[in-house]
Amino acid sequence: DFVHGLLDGEIARQERLKAVLAADPATAGWTEEGALMRNYKFLQFMDTLALYFNLRHAGDRSQETFVHVPMSEAMDAEVTVRPLGNDRYSVTPFPFKGGALEVRCFGLTTQAKYYKPLLKEFFRKDFTRLRPGHGDYAVHIVMEYTGDPPWMDLDNLAKALLDSVSGNAFADDHQVARLLVERRVGDREGIYMRVEAMD
């Protein structure tokens, strides 16, 4: 009974915190299921990474791979930590890298062409203007749906989204050196896109 009481109290505390965050437009996105799951998995990774360093002497640490490390809301990776000597370690891929652009649009239409003007308008009115980057970029696009898969060509969706980002994240979509486009069942229908400069 004591343990159940503790757990019930913690669940109630979390629900109160989520309600406060959801009521503020600046933090409401943090309470979306995708954001919550990403942070939950990232916390798990940080906990196990701390155990890796704190439960072993430096001389006993060997290469280790951590699974299900979130690189974004839509993509996990296996992260390998490898000792290099002299208290130095490599972490591949590096999960703390910043500078990525993430865009999420809720709702679906089978007319992929409509996403281009929609996002162009967003970048024009609501996005802090940046100087488009040069070099190669990696882009990950996910179409999430409920029920039956919508009748939409993913290549048309990718073209519309890349056109909308051109002139904002990068100068031209010929800079996209890696492109992953997928569809999958989700809790809420919508489009997710992550754009990141490659090393």
N, C-alpha and C positions, 0 to 999 in steps of 0.2 A: 504493500500500500504506500509506503514511504517513497519507493522508487517511482511508482506510477504518479504520485503527487508531484514529484520533481519534474518528470517528463511532461505532464499536463501543464504545469506552470511555465515550462520553457516554451512549449508550443503556443500558449496564450501570449507570452511575451513577444514571440516572433510575429504573431498575427497583429499585435498592436503596433509593432515597429513597421510592418509592411503597410498597414493602413495609413500611418503618418507619412511614409515615403510616397505612397500612391496619391495622396492628397496634394502633393506639391508637384507641379508640372516639371520642375527641374530635376526631380528624382523619380518620377513615376515610372520611367523606363527600367529602373533598377528592379522593380517588382515583377516584371514580365518573367514567365517561366524560363525562357531561354537564358536571360541574364542571371537568374537565381541559380540555375544548374551550372552555368559556366563558373560562377564564383564558388559554388560548392565544390566542384571538381578541382578548381585552382587551390582552394584551401586544403583539400586532401593532398595535393601534390606538395604544397609547402610543408605540411606536417611530416610527410614521409621523407622529404628532402632534409628537414631538420633532424630526423632520426638518423639518416645516413651520416650526417656530420657529427652528431653528438653522442651516438652510441658506439662509435668505432674510433680507435686511434688512427691518426693519419696514415700510419704505415700499414694498417689493415684494410684501408678503403680500396676497393677495386672498381672497375667499370660497372655501372649499373644502369638499367633502363627502366624508366617510369612510364606507365601506360596511361592513356586517357587524360593527357594533359591538354587543357583547352588552349588552342591558339586563337580562337574566336568563338562566338556563340555557335557557329555552325560546323566547326572543324576541330577535332582533337588530333593529337600527335603522340608518338612515342619519343620521349626525350631521354637522351643518353648523357650521363655524367661520367666523365673520364678523367682520372688524376693525371696531371702532367708533370708532377714533381715541384718541389719548392713552393708548396702551398698554392699551386695554381691548378685550375680545373677547366675543362672544356664542357660546354653545355650545348648539345645539338639535337634538334633545332632550338634556338634561343627563344624561350616563351615570354620574355619580358620586353621584347622589342616593341618600340612605339612607332608612331608615324603612319599607321595604317588608317585608311578611310573605310568606315563601315556604314552602310545605308540599309535601312529596313523599311519596306513599304507593305502595309497590311492590306489584305484584299487581293483578289485575282481577277483578271480579265483574260479572255482567250485572244484578245487583240494585242499582241505584243507591242505593236507600234505606239500604243497609247502611253507606254512607260517613258518613252523618250521625251515628249513635251512635259510630262508630269515632273520628271526629275530635273529637266532643264529649268523649269520654273522654280523648283526648290533651290537649285544652285544659284539662280539669279537673285532671288528675293531673301532667302533665309540662311544661306551658307556664307560664312566668312571667306571672302575671296583670298585665294592663295595663288602664288605664282606656280603655274604648272611645272611639274618636274620633268627632267630628261633622264634617259637611261631606260632600263627594262623594268617591267612591272608584272606582278603576279595578280591574277583576278580570280576570285572564287564566287560563283553565283549559285544560289540555291532557290528553287521554287518549292515551297511547302504547300501542301493541299490536304483537305479532309475529304473523305469519301472516295469517289472514283477520280483517277487522274484527269486533269483538264486536257482538252484537245488543243495543245499548243506546241509549236516547234521550238525546241530549246535554242536552236541556232538563231532563230529570229529574235527570241528574248535576249540572248547575249548581244546581238548586234545593236538592239535598241538601247540596252543599258550601257554598253561601251561608248556609243555615240553620245549619250547624255553626260558621261564623265569626261569626255575629251574637252580639253580647254580648262578643266578644273583640277583634277588630280594629276593628269598627264597631258601633254600637248596634243598627242594624236594616238589613236588606238593601235597604230602599227608598233607602238612601244610595248604592247602586251606580249610577253615572251612565254608566259605560262597561263593557261586558261582552263579552269575546271567549272563545268556547268552540270548541275544535277537536279533531279526532282525527287521529292520524298514526302512521305506522310508526316504531317506535323499537327500540333495542337491548335494551330491557328493559320489560316491561309495567308500567304503573303510571299514577298520576294526579299531575299537577303543578298547583299553584295559586299565583298571585302576587296579593297584595292590596296596593294602594298608594293613599295619599291623593293626590287631585288638587289642583293649585294653584288 
